[in-house]
Amino acid sequence: MSRSDGRVLLVRKKATESFMQPGGKIEIGEHPQDALRRELSEELGSISIRAR
């Protein structure tokens, strides 16, 4: 995920000093925007986002 100013969203990988982009896999039958919401919620906690 990136913004128009070039900034990107990174999360710290558990039990390491490494950072990575949040993400995961789309479940069977899941709409990509729903997968995005679910994965970000799992990675970042309960948040409200608008997927485009």
mmCIF entry with sequence, helices, sheets and N, C-alpha, C, O atoms, coordinates in Angstrom:
data_MODEL
# 
_entry.id   MODEL 
# 
_entity.id                         1 
_entity.type                       polymer 
_entity.pdbx_number_of_molecules   1 
# 
_entity_poly.entity_id                      1 
_entity_poly.type                           'polypeptide(L)' 
_entity_poly.nstd_linkage                   no 
_entity_poly.nstd_monomer                   no 
_entity_poly.pdbx_seq_one_letter_code       MSRSDGRVLLVRKKATESFMQPGGKIEIGEHPQDALRRELSEELGSISIRAR 
_entity_poly.pdbx_seq_one_letter_code_can   MSRSDGRVLLVRKKATESFMQPGGKIEIGEHPQDALRRELSEELGSISIRAR 
_entity_poly.pdbx_strand_id                 A 
# 
loop_
_entity_poly_seq.entity_id 
_entity_poly_seq.num 
_entity_poly_seq.mon_id 
_entity_poly_seq.hetero 
1 1  MET n 
1 2  SER n 
1 3  ARG n 
1 4  SER n 
1 5  ASP n 
1 6  GLY n 
1 7  ARG n 
1 8  VAL n 
1 9  LEU n 
1 10 LEU n 
1 11 VAL n 
1 12 ARG n 
1 13 LYS n 
1 14 LYS n 
1 15 ALA n 
1 16 THR n 
1 17 GLU n 
1 18 SER n 
1 19 PHE n 
1 20 MET n 
1 21 GLN n 
1 22 PRO n 
1 23 GLY n 
1 24 GLY n 
1 25 LYS n 
1 26 ILE n 
1 27 GLU n 
1 28 ILE n 
1 29 GLY n 
1 30 GLU n 
1 31 HIS n 
1 32 PRO n 
1 33 GLN n 
1 34 ASP n 
1 35 ALA n 
1 36 LEU n 
1 37 ARG n 
1 38 ARG n 
1 39 GLU n 
1 40 LEU n 
1 41 SER n 
1 42 GLU n 
1 43 GLU n 
1 44 LEU n 
1 45 GLY n 
1 46 SER n 
1 47 ILE n 
1 48 SER n 
1 49 ILE n 
1 50 ARG n 
1 51 ALA n 
1 52 ARG n 
# 
_struct_asym.id          A 
_struct_asym.entity_id   1 
# 
_struct_conf.conf_type_id            HELX_P 
_struct_conf.id                      HELX_P1 
_struct_conf.pdbx_PDB_helix_id       AA1 
_struct_conf.beg_label_comp_id       PRO 
_struct_conf.beg_label_asym_id       A 
_struct_conf.beg_label_seq_id        32 
_struct_conf.pdbx_beg_PDB_ins_code   ? 
_struct_conf.end_label_comp_id       LEU 
_struct_conf.end_label_asym_id       A 
_struct_conf.end_label_seq_id        44 
_struct_conf.pdbx_end_PDB_ins_code   ? 
_struct_conf.beg_auth_comp_id        PRO 
_struct_conf.beg_auth_asym_id        A 
_struct_conf.beg_auth_seq_id         32 
_struct_conf.end_auth_comp_id        LEU 
_struct_conf.end_auth_asym_id        A 
_struct_conf.end_auth_seq_id         44 
_struct_conf.pdbx_PDB_helix_class    1 
_struct_conf.details                 ? 
_struct_conf.pdbx_PDB_helix_length   13 
# 
_struct_conf_type.id          HELX_P 
_struct_conf_type.criteria    ? 
_struct_conf_type.reference   ? 
# 
_struct_sheet.id               AA1 
_struct_sheet.type             ? 
_struct_sheet.number_strands   2 
_struct_sheet.details          ? 
# 
_struct_sheet_order.sheet_id     AA1 
_struct_sheet_order.range_id_1   1 
_struct_sheet_order.range_id_2   2 
_struct_sheet_order.offset       ? 
_struct_sheet_order.sense        anti-parallel 
# 
loop_
_struct_sheet_range.sheet_id 
_struct_sheet_range.id 
_struct_sheet_range.beg_label_comp_id 
_struct_sheet_range.beg_label_asym_id 
_struct_sheet_range.beg_label_seq_id 
_struct_sheet_range.pdbx_beg_PDB_ins_code 
_struct_sheet_range.end_label_comp_id 
_struct_sheet_range.end_label_asym_id 
_struct_sheet_range.end_label_seq_id 
_struct_sheet_range.pdbx_end_PDB_ins_code 
_struct_sheet_range.beg_auth_comp_id 
_struct_sheet_range.beg_auth_asym_id 
_struct_sheet_range.beg_auth_seq_id 
_struct_sheet_range.end_auth_comp_id 
_struct_sheet_range.end_auth_asym_id 
_struct_sheet_range.end_auth_seq_id 
AA1 1 VAL A 11 ? ARG A 12 ? VAL A 11 ARG A 12 
AA1 2 PHE A 19 ? MET A 20 ? PHE A 19 MET A 20 
# 
loop_
_atom_site.group_PDB 
_atom_site.id 
_atom_site.type_symbol 
_atom_site.label_atom_id 
_atom_site.label_alt_id 
_atom_site.label_comp_id 
_atom_site.label_asym_id 
_atom_site.label_entity_id 
_atom_site.label_seq_id 
_atom_site.pdbx_PDB_ins_code 
_atom_site.Cartn_x 
_atom_site.Cartn_y 
_atom_site.Cartn_z 
_atom_site.occupancy 
_atom_site.B_iso_or_equiv 
_atom_site.pdbx_formal_charge 
_atom_site.auth_seq_id 
_atom_site.auth_comp_id 
_atom_site.auth_asym_id 
_atom_site.auth_atom_id 
_atom_site.pdbx_PDB_model_num 
ATOM 1   N N  . MET A 1 1  ? 0.850   -1.168  0.000  1.00 0.00 ? 1  MET A N  1 
ATOM 2   C CA . MET A 1 1  ? 0.000   0.000   0.000  1.00 0.00 ? 1  MET A CA 1 
ATOM 3   C C  . MET A 1 1  ? 0.892   1.226   0.000  1.00 0.00 ? 1  MET A C  1 
ATOM 4   O O  . MET A 1 1  ? 1.863   1.310   0.752  1.00 0.00 ? 1  MET A O  1 
ATOM 5   N N  . SER A 1 2  ? 0.547   2.165   -0.850 1.00 0.00 ? 2  SER A N  1 
ATOM 6   C CA . SER A 1 2  ? 1.321   3.401   -0.888 1.00 0.00 ? 2  SER A CA 1 
ATOM 7   C C  . SER A 1 2  ? 0.399   4.592   -1.106 1.00 0.00 ? 2  SER A C  1 
ATOM 8   O O  . SER A 1 2  ? -0.720  4.464   -1.602 1.00 0.00 ? 2  SER A O  1 
ATOM 9   N N  . ARG A 1 3  ? 0.907   5.744   -0.720 1.00 0.00 ? 3  ARG A N  1 
ATOM 10  C CA . ARG A 1 3  ? 0.163   6.989   -0.901 1.00 0.00 ? 3  ARG A CA 1 
ATOM 11  C C  . ARG A 1 3  ? 0.732   7.718   -2.104 1.00 0.00 ? 3  ARG A C  1 
ATOM 12  O O  . ARG A 1 3  ? 1.788   7.359   -2.626 1.00 0.00 ? 3  ARG A O  1 
ATOM 13  N N  . SER A 1 4  ? 0.023   8.736   -2.531 1.00 0.00 ? 4  SER A N  1 
ATOM 14  C CA . SER A 1 4  ? 0.472   9.498   -3.695 1.00 0.00 ? 4  SER A CA 1 
ATOM 15  C C  . SER A 1 4  ? 1.810   10.201  -3.457 1.00 0.00 ? 4  SER A C  1 
ATOM 16  O O  . SER A 1 4  ? 2.513   10.534  -4.412 1.00 0.00 ? 4  SER A O  1 
ATOM 17  N N  . ASP A 1 5  ? 2.168   10.428  -2.178 1.00 0.00 ? 5  ASP A N  1 
ATOM 18  C CA . ASP A 1 5  ? 3.449   11.078  -1.883 1.00 0.00 ? 5  ASP A CA 1 
ATOM 19  C C  . ASP A 1 5  ? 4.593   10.078  -1.762 1.00 0.00 ? 5  ASP A C  1 
ATOM 20  O O  . ASP A 1 5  ? 5.711   10.452  -1.408 1.00 0.00 ? 5  ASP A O  1 
ATOM 21  N N  . GLY A 1 6  ? 4.313   8.791   -2.058 1.00 0.00 ? 6  GLY A N  1 
ATOM 22  C CA . GLY A 1 6  ? 5.345   7.768   -2.055 1.00 0.00 ? 6  GLY A CA 1 
ATOM 23  C C  . GLY A 1 6  ? 5.534   7.036   -0.742 1.00 0.00 ? 6  GLY A C  1 
ATOM 24  O O  . GLY A 1 6  ? 6.305   6.079   -0.680 1.00 0.00 ? 6  GLY A O  1 
ATOM 25  N N  . ARG A 1 7  ? 4.844   7.464   0.316  1.00 0.00 ? 7  ARG A N  1 
ATOM 26  C CA . ARG A 1 7  ? 4.960   6.775   1.604  1.00 0.00 ? 7  ARG A CA 1 
ATOM 27  C C  . ARG A 1 7  ? 4.261   5.423   1.521  1.00 0.00 ? 7  ARG A C  1 
ATOM 28  O O  . ARG A 1 7  ? 3.238   5.290   0.851  1.00 0.00 ? 7  ARG A O  1 
ATOM 29  N N  . VAL A 1 8  ? 4.819   4.413   2.209  1.00 0.00 ? 8  VAL A N  1 
ATOM 30  C CA . VAL A 1 8  ? 4.245   3.068   2.201  1.00 0.00 ? 8  VAL A CA 1 
ATOM 31  C C  . VAL A 1 8  ? 3.931   2.623   3.625  1.00 0.00 ? 8  VAL A C  1 
ATOM 32  O O  . VAL A 1 8  ? 4.528   3.103   4.588  1.00 0.00 ? 8  VAL A O  1 
ATOM 33  N N  . LEU A 1 9  ? 2.982   1.694   3.739  1.00 0.00 ? 9  LEU A N  1 
ATOM 34  C CA . LEU A 1 9  ? 2.600   1.137   5.033  1.00 0.00 ? 9  LEU A CA 1 
ATOM 35  C C  . LEU A 1 9  ? 3.424   -0.113  5.288  1.00 0.00 ? 9  LEU A C  1 
ATOM 36  O O  . LEU A 1 9  ? 3.435   -1.032  4.468  1.00 0.00 ? 9  LEU A O  1 
ATOM 37  N N  . LEU A 1 10 ? 4.119   -0.151  6.430  1.00 0.00 ? 10 LEU A N  1 
ATOM 38  C CA . LEU A 1 10 ? 4.889   -1.315  6.840  1.00 0.00 ? 10 LEU A CA 1 
ATOM 39  C C  . LEU A 1 10 ? 4.480   -1.715  8.245  1.00 0.00 ? 10 LEU A C  1 
ATOM 40  O O  . LEU A 1 10 ? 4.087   -0.870  9.050  1.00 0.00 ? 10 LEU A O  1 
ATOM 41  N N  . VAL A 1 11 ? 4.572   -3.004  8.539  1.00 0.00 ? 11 VAL A N  1 
ATOM 42  C CA . VAL A 1 11 ? 4.316   -3.515  9.887  1.00 0.00 ? 11 VAL A CA 1 
ATOM 43  C C  . VAL A 1 11 ? 5.555   -4.283  10.338 1.00 0.00 ? 11 VAL A C  1 
ATOM 44  O O  . VAL A 1 11 ? 6.297   -4.825  9.519  1.00 0.00 ? 11 VAL A O  1 
ATOM 45  N N  . ARG A 1 12 ? 5.766   -4.319  11.650 1.00 0.00 ? 12 ARG A N  1 
ATOM 46  C CA . ARG A 1 12 ? 6.902   -5.077  12.176 1.00 0.00 ? 12 ARG A CA 1 
ATOM 47  C C  . ARG A 1 12 ? 6.526   -6.544  12.283 1.00 0.00 ? 12 ARG A C  1 
ATOM 48  O O  . ARG A 1 12 ? 5.492   -6.887  12.857 1.00 0.00 ? 12 ARG A O  1 
ATOM 49  N N  . LYS A 1 13 ? 7.356   -7.400  11.736 1.00 0.00 ? 13 LYS A N  1 
ATOM 50  C CA . LYS A 1 13 ? 7.148   -8.844  11.809 1.00 0.00 ? 13 LYS A CA 1 
ATOM 51  C C  . LYS A 1 13 ? 7.372   -9.292  13.249 1.00 0.00 ? 13 LYS A C  1 
ATOM 52  O O  . LYS A 1 13 ? 8.364   -8.923  13.878 1.00 0.00 ? 13 LYS A O  1 
ATOM 53  N N  . LYS A 1 14 ? 6.433   -10.096 13.768 1.00 0.00 ? 14 LYS A N  1 
ATOM 54  C CA . LYS A 1 14 ? 6.508   -10.536 15.164 1.00 0.00 ? 14 LYS A CA 1 
ATOM 55  C C  . LYS A 1 14 ? 7.837   -11.206 15.477 1.00 0.00 ? 14 LYS A C  1 
ATOM 56  O O  . LYS A 1 14 ? 8.378   -11.966 14.674 1.00 0.00 ? 14 LYS A O  1 
ATOM 57  N N  . ALA A 1 15 ? 8.347   -10.905 16.661 1.00 0.00 ? 15 ALA A N  1 
ATOM 58  C CA . ALA A 1 15 ? 9.554   -11.526 17.217 1.00 0.00 ? 15 ALA A CA 1 
ATOM 59  C C  . ALA A 1 15 ? 10.802  -11.257 16.384 1.00 0.00 ? 15 ALA A C  1 
ATOM 60  O O  . ALA A 1 15 ? 11.780  -11.996 16.488 1.00 0.00 ? 15 ALA A O  1 
ATOM 61  N N  . THR A 1 16 ? 10.785  -10.204 15.553 1.00 0.00 ? 16 THR A N  1 
ATOM 62  C CA . THR A 1 16 ? 11.963  -9.847  14.763 1.00 0.00 ? 16 THR A CA 1 
ATOM 63  C C  . THR A 1 16 ? 12.117  -8.329  14.766 1.00 0.00 ? 16 THR A C  1 
ATOM 64  O O  . THR A 1 16 ? 11.285  -7.603  15.310 1.00 0.00 ? 16 THR A O  1 
ATOM 65  N N  . GLU A 1 17 ? 13.181  -7.876  14.157 1.00 0.00 ? 17 GLU A N  1 
ATOM 66  C CA . GLU A 1 17 ? 13.375  -6.446  13.945 1.00 0.00 ? 17 GLU A CA 1 
ATOM 67  C C  . GLU A 1 17 ? 13.048  -6.073  12.503 1.00 0.00 ? 17 GLU A C  1 
ATOM 68  O O  . GLU A 1 17 ? 13.302  -4.945  12.082 1.00 0.00 ? 17 GLU A O  1 
ATOM 69  N N  . SER A 1 18 ? 12.485  -7.015  11.742 1.00 0.00 ? 18 SER A N  1 
ATOM 70  C CA . SER A 1 18 ? 12.181  -6.800  10.327 1.00 0.00 ? 18 SER A CA 1 
ATOM 71  C C  . SER A 1 18 ? 10.820  -6.145  10.132 1.00 0.00 ? 18 SER A C  1 
ATOM 72  O O  . SER A 1 18 ? 9.898   -6.345  10.923 1.00 0.00 ? 18 SER A O  1 
ATOM 73  N N  . PHE A 1 19 ? 10.714  -5.360  9.067  1.00 0.00 ? 19 PHE A N  1 
ATOM 74  C CA . PHE A 1 19 ? 9.452   -4.758  8.664  1.00 0.00 ? 19 PHE A CA 1 
ATOM 75  C C  . PHE A 1 19 ? 9.032   -5.328  7.325  1.00 0.00 ? 19 PHE A C  1 
ATOM 76  O O  . PHE A 1 19 ? 9.875   -5.714  6.516  1.00 0.00 ? 19 PHE A O  1 
ATOM 77  N N  . MET A 1 20 ? 7.719   -5.383  7.087  1.00 0.00 ? 20 MET A N  1 
ATOM 78  C CA . MET A 1 20 ? 7.189   -5.895  5.829  1.00 0.00 ? 20 MET A CA 1 
ATOM 79  C C  . MET A 1 20 ? 5.856   -5.221  5.536  1.00 0.00 ? 20 MET A C  1 
ATOM 80  O O  . MET A 1 20 ? 5.270   -4.577  6.406  1.00 0.00 ? 20 MET A O  1 
ATOM 81  N N  . GLN A 1 21 ? 5.389   -5.374  4.317  1.00 0.00 ? 21 GLN A N  1 
ATOM 82  C CA . GLN A 1 21 ? 4.067   -4.863  3.989  1.00 0.00 ? 21 GLN A CA 1 
ATOM 83  C C  . GLN A 1 21 ? 3.021   -5.827  4.539  1.00 0.00 ? 21 GLN A C  1 
ATOM 84  O O  . GLN A 1 21 ? 3.201   -7.042  4.454  1.00 0.00 ? 21 GLN A O  1 
ATOM 85  N N  . PRO A 1 22 ? 1.918   -5.300  5.110  1.00 0.00 ? 22 PRO A N  1 
ATOM 86  C CA . PRO A 1 22 ? 0.878   -6.196  5.597  1.00 0.00 ? 22 PRO A CA 1 
ATOM 87  C C  . PRO A 1 22 ? 0.221   -6.911  4.416  1.00 0.00 ? 22 PRO A C  1 
ATOM 88  O O  . PRO A 1 22 ? 0.137   -6.369  3.314  1.00 0.00 ? 22 PRO A O  1 
ATOM 89  N N  . GLY A 1 23 ? -0.229  -8.107  4.662  1.00 0.00 ? 23 GLY A N  1 
ATOM 90  C CA . GLY A 1 23 ? -0.896  -8.822  3.571  1.00 0.00 ? 23 GLY A CA 1 
ATOM 91  C C  . GLY A 1 23 ? -1.168  -10.263 3.923  1.00 0.00 ? 23 GLY A C  1 
ATOM 92  O O  . GLY A 1 23 ? -0.880  -10.720 5.029  1.00 0.00 ? 23 GLY A O  1 
ATOM 93  N N  . GLY A 1 24 ? -1.718  -10.961 2.977  1.00 0.00 ? 24 GLY A N  1 
ATOM 94  C CA . GLY A 1 24 ? -2.060  -12.359 3.157  1.00 0.00 ? 24 GLY A CA 1 
ATOM 95  C C  . GLY A 1 24 ? -2.669  -12.888 1.880  1.00 0.00 ? 24 GLY A C  1 
ATOM 96  O O  . GLY A 1 24 ? -2.354  -12.421 0.786  1.00 0.00 ? 24 GLY A O  1 
ATOM 97  N N  . LYS A 1 25 ? -3.530  -13.851 2.024  1.00 0.00 ? 25 LYS A N  1 
ATOM 98  C CA . LYS A 1 25 ? -4.132  -14.498 0.856  1.00 0.00 ? 25 LYS A CA 1 
ATOM 99  C C  . LYS A 1 25 ? -5.632  -14.265 0.817  1.00 0.00 ? 25 LYS A C  1 
ATOM 100 O O  . LYS A 1 25 ? -6.284  -14.129 1.852  1.00 0.00 ? 25 LYS A O  1 
ATOM 101 N N  . ILE A 1 26 ? -6.163  -14.222 -0.395 1.00 0.00 ? 26 ILE A N  1 
ATOM 102 C CA . ILE A 1 26 ? -7.608  -14.119 -0.597 1.00 0.00 ? 26 ILE A CA 1 
ATOM 103 C C  . ILE A 1 26 ? -8.199  -15.504 -0.391 1.00 0.00 ? 26 ILE A C  1 
ATOM 104 O O  . ILE A 1 26 ? -7.731  -16.481 -0.977 1.00 0.00 ? 26 ILE A O  1 
ATOM 105 N N  . GLU A 1 27 ? -9.231  -15.587 0.445  1.00 0.00 ? 27 GLU A N  1 
ATOM 106 C CA . GLU A 1 27 ? -9.896  -16.862 0.681  1.00 0.00 ? 27 GLU A CA 1 
ATOM 107 C C  . GLU A 1 27 ? -10.808 -17.188 -0.503 1.00 0.00 ? 27 GLU A C  1 
ATOM 108 O O  . GLU A 1 27 ? -11.244 -16.292 -1.226 1.00 0.00 ? 27 GLU A O  1 
ATOM 109 N N  . ILE A 1 28 ? -11.087 -18.457 -0.688 1.00 0.00 ? 28 ILE A N  1 
ATOM 110 C CA . ILE A 1 28 ? -11.940 -18.894 -1.792 1.00 0.00 ? 28 ILE A CA 1 
ATOM 111 C C  . ILE A 1 28 ? -13.290 -18.187 -1.709 1.00 0.00 ? 28 ILE A C  1 
ATOM 112 O O  . ILE A 1 28 ? -13.952 -18.206 -0.672 1.00 0.00 ? 28 ILE A O  1 
ATOM 113 N N  . GLY A 1 29 ? -13.687 -17.562 -2.819 1.00 0.00 ? 29 GLY A N  1 
ATOM 114 C CA . GLY A 1 29 ? -14.962 -16.866 -2.894 1.00 0.00 ? 29 GLY A CA 1 
ATOM 115 C C  . GLY A 1 29 ? -14.965 -15.469 -2.289 1.00 0.00 ? 29 GLY A C  1 
ATOM 116 O O  . GLY A 1 29 ? -15.994 -14.795 -2.306 1.00 0.00 ? 29 GLY A O  1 
ATOM 117 N N  . GLU A 1 30 ? -13.832 -15.023 -1.755 1.00 0.00 ? 30 GLU A N  1 
ATOM 118 C CA . GLU A 1 30 ? -13.755 -13.719 -1.107 1.00 0.00 ? 30 GLU A CA 1 
ATOM 119 C C  . GLU A 1 30 ? -13.456 -12.638 -2.148 1.00 0.00 ? 30 GLU A C  1 
ATOM 120 O O  . GLU A 1 30 ? -12.610 -12.833 -3.021 1.00 0.00 ? 30 GLU A O  1 
ATOM 121 N N  . HIS A 1 31 ? -14.139 -11.517 -2.058 1.00 0.00 ? 31 HIS A N  1 
ATOM 122 C CA . HIS A 1 31 ? -13.894 -10.382 -2.948 1.00 0.00 ? 31 HIS A CA 1 
ATOM 123 C C  . HIS A 1 31 ? -12.560 -9.748  -2.534 1.00 0.00 ? 31 HIS A C  1 
ATOM 124 O O  . HIS A 1 31 ? -12.282 -9.652  -1.339 1.00 0.00 ? 31 HIS A O  1 
ATOM 125 N N  . PRO A 1 32 ? -11.729 -9.314  -3.490 1.00 0.00 ? 32 PRO A N  1 
ATOM 126 C CA . PRO A 1 32 ? -10.431 -8.729  -3.145 1.00 0.00 ? 32 PRO A CA 1 
ATOM 127 C C  . PRO A 1 32 ? -10.507 -7.573  -2.152 1.00 0.00 ? 32 PRO A C  1 
ATOM 128 O O  . PRO A 1 32 ? -9.650  -7.472  -1.273 1.00 0.00 ? 32 PRO A O  1 
ATOM 129 N N  . GLN A 1 33 ? -11.504 -6.701  -2.265 1.00 0.00 ? 33 GLN A N  1 
ATOM 130 C CA . GLN A 1 33 ? -11.621 -5.588  -1.313 1.00 0.00 ? 33 GLN A CA 1 
ATOM 131 C C  . GLN A 1 33 ? -11.940 -6.092  0.093  1.00 0.00 ? 33 GLN A C  1 
ATOM 132 O O  . GLN A 1 33 ? -11.470 -5.522  1.078  1.00 0.00 ? 33 GLN A O  1 
ATOM 133 N N  . ASP A 1 34 ? -12.739 -7.158  0.189  1.00 0.00 ? 34 ASP A N  1 
ATOM 134 C CA . ASP A 1 34 ? -13.037 -7.738  1.499  1.00 0.00 ? 34 ASP A CA 1 
ATOM 135 C C  . ASP A 1 34 ? -11.782 -8.378  2.094  1.00 0.00 ? 34 ASP A C  1 
ATOM 136 O O  . ASP A 1 34 ? -11.547 -8.292  3.299  1.00 0.00 ? 34 ASP A O  1 
ATOM 137 N N  . ALA A 1 35 ? -10.978 -9.021  1.240  1.00 0.00 ? 35 ALA A N  1 
ATOM 138 C CA . ALA A 1 35 ? -9.723  -9.619  1.705  1.00 0.00 ? 35 ALA A CA 1 
ATOM 139 C C  . ALA A 1 35 ? -8.779  -8.537  2.225  1.00 0.00 ? 35 ALA A C  1 
ATOM 140 O O  . ALA A 1 35 ? -8.122  -8.718  3.250  1.00 0.00 ? 35 ALA A O  1 
ATOM 141 N N  . LEU A 1 36 ? -8.716  -7.416  1.514  1.00 0.00 ? 36 LEU A N  1 
ATOM 142 C CA . LEU A 1 36 ? -7.881  -6.300  1.954  1.00 0.00 ? 36 LEU A CA 1 
ATOM 143 C C  . LEU A 1 36 ? -8.308  -5.807  3.327  1.00 0.00 ? 36 LEU A C  1 
ATOM 144 O O  . LEU A 1 36 ? -7.472  -5.619  4.211  1.00 0.00 ? 36 LEU A O  1 
ATOM 145 N N  . ARG A 1 37 ? -9.599  -5.598  3.506  1.00 0.00 ? 37 ARG A N  1 
ATOM 146 C CA . ARG A 1 37 ? -10.100 -5.139  4.808  1.00 0.00 ? 37 ARG A CA 1 
ATOM 147 C C  . ARG A 1 37 ? -9.772  -6.139  5.914  1.00 0.00 ? 37 ARG A C  1 
ATOM 148 O O  . ARG A 1 37 ? -9.304  -5.760  6.988  1.00 0.00 ? 37 ARG A O  1 
ATOM 149 N N  . ARG A 1 38 ? -10.021 -7.418  5.641  1.00 0.00 ? 38 ARG A N  1 
ATOM 150 C CA . ARG A 1 38 ? -9.783  -8.460  6.636  1.00 0.00 ? 38 ARG A CA 1 
ATOM 151 C C  . ARG A 1 38 ? -8.301  -8.540  7.000  1.00 0.00 ? 38 ARG A C  1 
ATOM 152 O O  . ARG A 1 38 ? -7.950  -8.572  8.180  1.00 0.00 ? 38 ARG A O  1 
ATOM 153 N N  . GLU A 1 39 ? -7.448  -8.571  6.002  1.00 0.00 ? 39 GLU A N  1 
ATOM 154 C CA . GLU A 1 39 ? -6.016  -8.697  6.262  1.00 0.00 ? 39 GLU A CA 1 
ATOM 155 C C  . GLU A 1 39 ? -5.470  -7.492  7.025  1.00 0.00 ? 39 GLU A C  1 
ATOM 156 O O  . GLU A 1 39 ? -4.675  -7.660  7.950  1.00 0.00 ? 39 GLU A O  1 
ATOM 157 N N  . LEU A 1 40 ? -5.885  -6.283  6.652  1.00 0.00 ? 40 LEU A N  1 
ATOM 158 C CA . LEU A 1 40 ? -5.421  -5.109  7.389  1.00 0.00 ? 40 LEU A CA 1 
ATOM 159 C C  . LEU A 1 40 ? -5.936  -5.113  8.815  1.00 0.00 ? 40 LEU A C  1 
ATOM 160 O O  . LEU A 1 40 ? -5.222  -4.716  9.736  1.00 0.00 ? 40 LEU A O  1 
ATOM 161 N N  . SER A 1 41 ? -7.178  -5.561  9.007  1.00 0.00 ? 41 SER A N  1 
ATOM 162 C CA . SER A 1 41 ? -7.719  -5.651  10.355 1.00 0.00 ? 41 SER A CA 1 
ATOM 163 C C  . SER A 1 41 ? -6.918  -6.661  11.186 1.00 0.00 ? 41 SER A C  1 
ATOM 164 O O  . SER A 1 41 ? -6.606  -6.406  12.350 1.00 0.00 ? 41 SER A O  1 
ATOM 165 N N  . GLU A 1 42 ? -6.588  -7.811  10.579 1.00 0.00 ? 42 GLU A N  1 
ATOM 166 C CA . GLU A 1 42 ? -5.803  -8.825  11.283 1.00 0.00 ? 42 GLU A CA 1 
ATOM 167 C C  . GLU A 1 42 ? -4.409  -8.312  11.618 1.00 0.00 ? 42 GLU A C  1 
ATOM 168 O O  . GLU A 1 42 ? -3.896  -8.571  12.707 1.00 0.00 ? 42 GLU A O  1 
ATOM 169 N N  . GLU A 1 43 ? -3.791  -7.586  10.689 1.00 0.00 ? 43 GLU A N  1 
ATOM 170 C CA . GLU A 1 43 ? -2.423  -7.102  10.879 1.00 0.00 ? 43 GLU A CA 1 
ATOM 171 C C  . GLU A 1 43 ? -2.350  -5.897  11.821 1.00 0.00 ? 43 GLU A C  1 
ATOM 172 O O  . GLU A 1 43 ? -1.416  -5.776  12.614 1.00 0.00 ? 43 GLU A O  1 
ATOM 173 N N  . LEU A 1 44 ? -3.341  -5.009  11.728 1.00 0.00 ? 44 LEU A N  1 
ATOM 174 C CA . LEU A 1 44 ? -3.250  -3.730  12.431 1.00 0.00 ? 44 LEU A CA 1 
ATOM 175 C C  . LEU A 1 44 ? -4.246  -3.565  13.567 1.00 0.00 ? 44 LEU A C  1 
ATOM 176 O O  . LEU A 1 44 ? -4.195  -2.567  14.286 1.00 0.00 ? 44 LEU A O  1 
ATOM 177 N N  . GLY A 1 45 ? -5.148  -4.518  13.743 1.00 0.00 ? 45 GLY A N  1 
ATOM 178 C CA . GLY A 1 45 ? -6.170  -4.398  14.770 1.00 0.00 ? 45 GLY A CA 1 
ATOM 179 C C  . GLY A 1 45 ? -7.458  -3.868  14.167 1.00 0.00 ? 45 GLY A C  1 
ATOM 180 O O  . GLY A 1 45 ? -7.573  -3.759  12.947 1.00 0.00 ? 45 GLY A O  1 
ATOM 181 N N  . SER A 1 46 ? -8.403  -3.547  14.988 1.00 0.00 ? 46 SER A N  1 
ATOM 182 C CA . SER A 1 46 ? -9.715  -3.086  14.518 1.00 0.00 ? 46 SER A CA 1 
ATOM 183 C C  . SER A 1 46 ? -9.599  -1.679  13.963 1.00 0.00 ? 46 SER A C  1 
ATOM 184 O O  . SER A 1 46 ? -9.414  -0.718  14.709 1.00 0.00 ? 46 SER A O  1 
ATOM 185 N N  . ILE A 1 47 ? -9.710  -1.565  12.642 1.00 0.00 ? 47 ILE A N  1 
ATOM 186 C CA . ILE A 1 47 ? -9.620  -0.265  11.980 1.00 0.00 ? 47 ILE A CA 1 
ATOM 187 C C  . ILE A 1 47 ? -10.719 -0.150  10.938 1.00 0.00 ? 47 ILE A C  1 
ATOM 188 O O  . ILE A 1 47 ? -11.311 -1.151  10.533 1.00 0.00 ? 47 ILE A O  1 
ATOM 189 N N  . SER A 1 48 ? -10.981 1.041   10.517 1.00 0.00 ? 48 SER A N  1 
ATOM 190 C CA . SER A 1 48 ? -11.952 1.287   9.458  1.00 0.00 ? 48 SER A CA 1 
ATOM 191 C C  . SER A 1 48 ? -11.204 1.828   8.253  1.00 0.00 ? 48 SER A C  1 
ATOM 192 O O  . SER A 1 48 ? -10.523 2.850   8.339  1.00 0.00 ? 48 SER A O  1 
ATOM 193 N N  . ILE A 1 49 ? -11.335 1.127   7.114  1.00 0.00 ? 49 ILE A N  1 
ATOM 194 C CA . ILE A 1 49 ? -10.673 1.585   5.893  1.00 0.00 ? 49 ILE A CA 1 
ATOM 195 C C  . ILE A 1 49 ? -11.639 1.604   4.738  1.00 0.00 ? 49 ILE A C  1 
ATOM 196 O O  . ILE A 1 49 ? -12.657 0.913   4.751  1.00 0.00 ? 49 ILE A O  1 
ATOM 197 N N  . ARG A 1 50 ? -11.320 2.390   3.750  1.00 0.00 ? 50 ARG A N  1 
ATOM 198 C CA . ARG A 1 50 ? -12.098 2.428   2.519  1.00 0.00 ? 50 ARG A CA 1 
ATOM 199 C C  . ARG A 1 50 ? -11.194 1.933   1.418  1.00 0.00 ? 50 ARG A C  1 
ATOM 200 O O  . ARG A 1 50 ? -10.199 2.578   1.090  1.00 0.00 ? 50 ARG A O  1 
ATOM 201 N N  . ALA A 1 51 ? -11.529 0.794   0.844  1.00 0.00 ? 51 ALA A N  1 
ATOM 202 C CA . ALA A 1 51 ? -10.734 0.231   -0.249 1.00 0.00 ? 51 ALA A CA 1 
ATOM 203 C C  . ALA A 1 51 ? -11.210 0.795   -1.569 1.00 0.00 ? 51 ALA A C  1 
ATOM 204 O O  . ALA A 1 51 ? -12.410 0.951   -1.792 1.00 0.00 ? 51 ALA A O  1 
ATOM 205 N N  . ARG A 1 52 ? -10.260 1.104   -2.451 1.00 0.00 ? 52 ARG A N  1 
ATOM 206 C CA . ARG A 1 52 ? -10.606 1.610   -3.780 1.00 0.00 ? 52 ARG A CA 1 
ATOM 207 C C  . ARG A 1 52 ? -10.194 0.643   -4.835 1.00 0.00 ? 52 ARG A C  1 
ATOM 208 O O  . ARG A 1 52 ? -10.403 0.896   -6.021 1.00 0.00 ? 52 ARG A O  1 
# 
